[in-house]
Amino acid sequence: MEIDKKKFREEYPNLFKEMDNEEIKTPVQGIRSEETCDVDIIRLIRRCDSEEQVLEIINYMLRRGELSKEYANNLLKQLKEQGLRSFGSKVTWGYFEREYR
């Protein structure tokens, strides 16, 4: 769908300003794909300090049958290619209470 720039600016002036302003940037805090959107394991991974801890969590969940082999491989690939913090910033105990007050 195509829309005229002038009409868009008239109907959505604030959105137009945001889209037109090249200085406004939103930082990316983590990368998710549709396959890697399991909140529970991602929350656990975000608490990790090292890749070894992530490997331990993934292997544990695989042994318990709480994680499919395919999903585990996707997580491992993301870890290897993009690093630990690609899952999101470090989460410490009390993070959500402080963040969402």
GIRACOR-V941589 format. One record per residue. N is the residue number from 0. RES is the residue in one small letter. OMEGA is omega as a letter, one per 40 degrees, with the letter a starting at -180 (999 if undefined). Layout:
((N,RES,OMEGA) (N,RES,OMEGA))
This chain:
((0,m,i) (1,e,i) (2,i,i) (3,d,a) (4,k,a) (5,k,i) (6,k,i) (7,f,i) (8,r,i) (9,e,a) (10,e,a) (11,y,a) (12,p,a) (13,n,i) (14,l,i) (15,f,i) (16,k,a) (17,e,a) (18,m,a) (19,d,a) (20,n,a) (21,e,a) (22,e,a) (23,i,a) (24,k,i) (25,t,a) (26,p,i) (27,v,a) (28,q,i) (29,g,a) (30,i,i) (31,r,i) (32,s,a) (33,e,a) (34,e,a) (35,t,a) (36,c,i) (37,d,a) (38,v,a) (39,d,a) (40,i,i) (41,i,i) (42,r,i) (43,l,a) (44,i,a) (45,r,i) (46,r,a) (47,c,i) (48,d,a) (49,s,i) (50,e,i) (51,e,i) (52,q,i) (53,v,i) (54,l,i) (55,e,i) (56,i,a) (57,i,i) (58,n,i) (59,y,a) (60,m,i) (61,l,i) (62,r,a) (63,r,a) (64,g,a) (65,e,a) (66,l,i) (67,s,i) (68,k,a) (69,e,a) (70,y,i) (71,a,i) (72,n,i) (73,n,i) (74,l,a) (75,l,i) (76,k,i) (77,q,i) (78,l,a) (79,k,a) (80,e,a) (81,q,i) (82,g,a) (83,l,a) (84,r,i) (85,s,i) (86,f,a) (87,g,a) (88,s,a) (89,k,i) (90,v,i) (91,t,i) (92,w,a) (93,g,a) (94,y,a) (95,f,i) (96,e,i) (97,r,a) (98,e,a) (99,y,i) (100,r,999))
